[in-house]
Amino acid sequence: MRWEVVAWAAVALLLLAAETLAPGAFMLWMGFAAAAVFAIVLLVPGIPLLWQAVAFVLLSFASIQVYRTWFRKRAPESDHPTLNRRAAHHLGRVVPLERAIVSGEGRVKIGDAFWVVAGPDLPAGTPVRVVGAEGMTLRVEPAE
């Protein structure tokens, strides 16, 4: 048994197994590249180690690009697109200003939480509509 054949098989299996520990599809595609190098080395004996490594790197880049351009865009839409995006849950909501917006910054209370808001200067108590979010800051405008 040739050592490089066994080594590429082991690398492929390790990368595929590592994908289960740290999912994200990155190592999966590198594992496919290692499996391809395994098949090449198995079928074409005598390829120098340097060229095997070059083939692995090139196939890794190519397979990751295939994933990024083909499969990633075709991922199914989530039925909960705002899950884990707390600020996005409030888009469109109308709430009164808890603290006046001064110099572009104020505060509202939504439920039992206070949120920093950004928008035009307005007095406390003015109803505002949440129109966007930047991190944990809600962008607001006067409600009509």
LUMTIGU-302431 format. One record per residue (C-alpha): residue number from 1; residue in three letters; x negated, y, z. Coordinates in pm, 1 decimal. Example, Ala and Ser with C-alpha at 12.3 -4.5 7.8 and 13.67 -1.06 7.14 Angstrom:
BEGIN
NODE  seq  type         X         Y         Z
NODE    1   ala   -1230.0    -450.0     780.0
NODE    2   ser   -1367.0    -106.0     714.0
This chain:
BEGIN
NODE  seq  type         X         Y         Z
NODE    1   met       0.0       0.0       0.0
NODE    2   arg    -136.6     342.2     -95.0
NODE    3   trp    -155.1     591.5     191.8
NODE    4   glu     -29.7     890.5      -9.8
NODE    5   val     290.2     705.3    -102.3
NODE    6   val     359.3     628.4     262.0
NODE    7   ala     262.7     982.1     365.5
NODE    8   trp     505.7    1148.8     121.7
NODE    9   ala     782.1     910.1     222.9
NODE   10   ala     718.1     999.9     588.3
NODE   11   val     712.6    1373.7     513.2
NODE   12   ala    1041.3    1345.7     323.0
NODE   13   leu    1207.3    1151.8     604.0
NODE   14   leu    1074.8    1388.2     870.9
NODE   15   leu    1200.7    1695.8     685.2
NODE   16   leu    1540.8    1539.1     625.6
NODE   17   ala    1561.6    1437.2     991.9
NODE   18   ala    1446.8    1782.6    1105.2
NODE   19   glu    1742.2    1930.4     918.2
NODE   20   thr    1974.8    1755.5    1163.4
NODE   21   leu    1793.9    1917.7    1457.9
NODE   22   ala    1782.6    2267.8    1306.4
NODE   23   pro    2057.1    2287.3    1043.3
NODE   24   gly    2039.3    2559.1     784.0
NODE   25   ala    1967.2    2368.8     460.2
NODE   26   phe    1609.8    2496.2     435.6
NODE   27   met    1431.9    2177.4     544.8
NODE   28   leu    1682.3    1961.7     359.4
NODE   29   trp    1568.2    2102.1      25.4
NODE   30   met    1201.4    2076.1     121.3
NODE   31   gly    1275.4    1713.3     209.1
NODE   32   phe    1416.1    1663.7    -141.2
NODE   33   ala    1094.6    1815.7    -280.9
NODE   34   ala     884.6    1576.6     -69.5
NODE   35   ala    1099.3    1285.0    -190.3
NODE   36   ala    1037.2    1393.7    -550.3
NODE   37   val     660.3    1404.4    -487.6
NODE   38   phe     691.0    1060.2    -325.9
NODE   39   ala     857.5     927.8    -643.3
NODE   40   ile     596.2    1091.1    -867.1
NODE   41   val     304.0     953.5    -662.9
NODE   42   leu     468.5     611.0    -655.6
NODE   43   leu     516.6     604.1   -1033.4
NODE   44   val     193.7     780.8   -1137.3
NODE   45   pro     -99.4     657.2    -925.5
NODE   46   gly    -424.1     852.0    -904.5
NODE   47   ile    -289.2    1206.5    -876.5
NODE   48   pro    -535.8    1410.9    -667.4
NODE   49   leu    -414.5    1529.8    -326.5
NODE   50   leu    -448.4    1895.6    -425.9
NODE   51   trp    -208.8    1847.8    -719.0
NODE   52   gln      30.9    1657.2    -496.9
NODE   53   ala      35.6    1952.7    -256.3
NODE   54   val      80.8    2199.1    -544.7
NODE   55   ala     369.4    1991.0    -677.0
NODE   56   phe     528.8    1987.2    -330.6
NODE   57   val     501.6    2365.0    -292.8
NODE   58   leu     640.2    2431.9    -641.0
NODE   59   leu     922.1    2180.8    -601.7
NODE   60   ser    1004.3    2326.9    -259.1
NODE   61   phe    1033.0    2678.0    -399.5
NODE   62   ala    1237.1    2553.7    -693.3
NODE   63   ser    1473.9    2344.8    -481.4
NODE   64   ile    1528.6    2626.2    -231.1
NODE   65   gln    1606.1    2864.2    -517.7
NODE   66   val    1855.5    2612.7    -655.6
NODE   67   tyr    2022.4    2606.6    -314.0
NODE   68   arg    2024.9    2985.6    -280.2
NODE   69   thr    2161.8    3057.5    -626.9
NODE   70   trp    2394.0    2761.9    -678.4
NODE   71   phe    2515.6    2604.3    -354.8
NODE   72   arg    2508.8    2892.8    -107.7
NODE   73   lys    2743.4    3105.1    -322.0
NODE   74   arg    2988.2    2819.1    -352.8
NODE   75   ala    3029.0    2771.1      22.1
NODE   76   pro    3395.3    2762.3     122.3
NODE   77   glu    3543.7    3077.4     269.1
NODE   78   ser    3601.3    3062.9     641.5
NODE   79   asp    3959.7    3062.8     763.2
NODE   80   his    3832.4    3287.3    1047.1
NODE   81   pro    3599.7    3538.2     875.1
NODE   82   thr    3572.7    3761.3    1184.1
NODE   83   leu    3480.0    3479.1    1422.1
NODE   84   asn    3181.0    3583.9    1635.3
NODE   85   arg    3208.4    3938.8    1502.4
NODE   86   arg    3394.1    4106.2    1788.0
NODE   87   ala    3392.6    4454.7    1639.6
NODE   88   ala    3545.2    4331.1    1312.1
NODE   89   his    3852.5    4207.3    1502.9
NODE   90   his    3953.8    4568.5    1563.6
NODE   91   leu    3950.0    4695.6    1203.5
NODE   92   gly    4272.8    4879.6    1127.0
NODE   93   arg    4377.0    4906.8    1490.4
NODE   94   val    4504.1    5245.1    1615.7
NODE   95   val    4404.5    5337.8    1972.4
NODE   96   pro    4385.5    5662.1    2172.2
NODE   97   leu    4046.3    5811.8    2251.7
NODE   98   glu    3947.3    5743.5    2610.8
NODE   99   arg    3668.4    6001.0    2592.2
NODE  100   ala    3656.4    6283.3    2336.7
NODE  101   ile    3431.7    6244.7    2036.2
NODE  102   val    3158.9    6505.0    2082.1
NODE  103   ser    2864.1    6532.0    1843.7
NODE  104   gly    3000.7    6232.5    1657.9
NODE  105   glu    3027.0    5993.7    1956.4
NODE  106   gly    3309.2    5903.2    2192.7
NODE  107   arg    3477.5    5605.3    2358.4
NODE  108   val    3798.3    5404.2    2333.1
NODE  109   lys    3945.5    5130.1    2546.3
NODE  110   ile    4070.2    4821.5    2364.6
NODE  111   gly    4217.1    4556.7    2590.4
NODE  112   asp    3990.6    4548.8    2893.8
NODE  113   ala    3675.1    4659.2    2710.6
NODE  114   phe    3533.8    5002.9    2636.6
NODE  115   trp    3387.3    5061.4    2290.0
NODE  116   val    3158.0    5337.9    2169.4
NODE  117   val    3306.3    5507.1    1864.8
NODE  118   ala    3158.4    5728.9    1595.9
NODE  119   gly    3354.1    5977.2    1391.7
NODE  120   pro    3454.2    6340.4    1360.0
NODE  121   asp    3479.6    6544.2    1678.6
NODE  122   leu    3825.6    6494.7    1833.4
NODE  123   pro    3978.0    6558.9    2179.9
NODE  124   ala    4051.6    6279.8    2428.5
NODE  125   gly    4390.7    6114.0    2379.2
NODE  126   thr    4389.3    6157.3    2000.1
NODE  127   pro    4503.2    5840.3    1820.5
NODE  128   val    4225.9    5707.4    1595.6
NODE  129   arg    4214.7    5423.3    1346.6
NODE  130   val    3916.9    5184.9    1347.7
NODE  131   val    3783.1    5184.6     989.6
NODE  132   gly    3448.4    5009.6    1029.3
NODE  133   ala    3185.5    4875.7    1261.6
NODE  134   glu    2811.2    4915.3    1281.7
NODE  135   gly    2679.3    4668.7    1535.2
NODE  136   met    2881.0    4734.8    1851.1
NODE  137   thr    2983.9    5088.0    1750.3
NODE  138   leu    3324.3    5132.4    1591.9
NODE  139   arg    3366.5    5391.1    1316.7
NODE  140   val    3695.8    5576.2    1352.8
NODE  141   glu    3900.4    5845.1    1181.3
NODE  142   pro    4213.0    6030.6    1293.8
NODE  143   ala    4523.3    5812.7    1259.8
NODE  144   glu    4787.2    5950.5    1025.9
